[in-house]
């Protein structure tokens, strides 16, 4: 009897202790669901709540009105693949080589069958949350490598990085996907085709002469003619579509690029080829709605990553959105994107998930200033008064992005935070807000990995009422460092050690859907590390007036940041990037996935 009483008391004490502890609190309440909505190439000047009054974005604006808007939110890179990798891992992509070096023009993963991918030992937000008993799903764009096996039988991609389900786009939307493009090409002005024509003519004449001289049967002649044509067809195919077509940046012709990479996947298999672009945003939103309906039936918390196709080129619209805006095709795309975001947000409410779902909205980088369509219509974004844009390395326009967090009842509505924050803050912030253990405890293999992001949970809950902690952010171009940002007290200093050579009178480098200011090479970039430019963004947010090098403030801050940069380079060693190897980046026919059900 006494033993039973003691056991009961012990159980009561343990239960009380657990309830009072963080683990007990976590067990007593379900952790929040997490929804990440990521736009593609969205300029910070394109959104209503960030000051645009001519493009309608009511659903993004509603998120800001009900949540916390970040005005100094930064991407870790100005291009898709490295920026998304940084967001998912909370680490600079140069740390694990998911950037090219200056020897290779390709700056993103170009092919589904490319070998290069986010390293498997990197821990993503999805991996961390699945370790915390979350169900995870990705709908939309991935672009971090697909790990295809031989003959493309399986291309698991995001399933290798913590996602339970995947429906969406394996790479990005390239302009070539719009099509159609000719398959039969034989341009006799090019030496390769001239050689083929001469070889074909010589082969046919030789076979005809051999038949007469050696008295071959008709069957033998036909067989040898077919064999010759088959061999020459292979040579023609590679001449026409692989490597020699200067009209494409990706090592293949426009036809082959669309044929090989315009795919929709479900799990590890192709289910649509080529992608039907018109209506794609609605299909992705409908898929996320279906995923949320399934999640609502489950007791487990969930993580849904809704990765938008908009507003990356090429521009496409559902019929009801065409010519609906005041800004042509690009404005139509912004408003269609906002409509699809509304579908996903409304689904949370419809299925009773809204109150306990932490929503985060952002873009992978700033707008593409130079982008124009074939008919001359502008199809690139607007970065407000910030200088520069996509692909340019350090300038604000390419890395200053929209950022909004919403969690009803937990984060204040209509709040604004001006302190610098980063996409890389995503994972530590979510783990913190959800009351989960740090990453190294959730995933022991990550214990030795240095995170470059940090939790901004206090900022989100309390705003800018307390002075921000000192923080340094690094801005890379591939593996090179082009600028550093220092948050110190009331000041936000930015030091450039490399600058873009913009066209005179602009902050861009021409016009074209594939045109951009590269942040490397003598044509586009100049090294100013011998005389860095320094700005105080707190008082000069648009970088109009560099601080005078003769004053004490300049000397002290530049010396401090140069010393930091020197220590960083001596202690953080970047690996040789896989994207610098053309054999890893190139299209591989023997790993190409095909649609077996289309």
Secondary structure, 3 states (H helix, E strand, C coil): CHHHHHHHHHHHHHHHHHHHCHHHHHHHCCCCEEEEEEECCCCHHHCHHHCCCCCCCHHHHHHHHHCEEEEEEECCCCCHHHHHHHHHHCCCHHHHCCCCCCCCCCCCCCCCCCCCCCCCCCCCHHHHHHHCCCEEEEEEECCCCCCCCHHHCCCCHHHHHCCCEEEEECCCCCHHHHCCCCCCCCCCCCHHHHHHHHHHHHHHHHHHHHHHHHCCCHHHHHHHHHHHHHHHHHHHHHHHHECCCCCCCCCECHHHHHHHHCEEEECCEEEEECCCCCCHHHHHHHHHHHHHHHHCCCCCCEEEEEECCCCCCCCCCCHHHCCCCCCHHHHHHHHHHHHHHHHHHHHHHHCCCHHHEEEEEEECCCCCCCCECCCCCECCCCCCCCCCCCCCCCCHHHHEEEEEEECCCCCCCCEEECCCEEHHHHHHHHHHHCCCCCHHHHCHHHCCCCCCCCCCHHHHHHHHHCCCCCEEEEEEECCEEEEEEEEECCEEEEEECEEECCCCCCCCCCCCCCCCCCCCCCCCEEECHHHCEEEECCCCCCCCCCCCCCCHHHHHHHHHHHHHHHHHHHHCCCCCCHHHCHHHHCCCHHHCCCCCCC
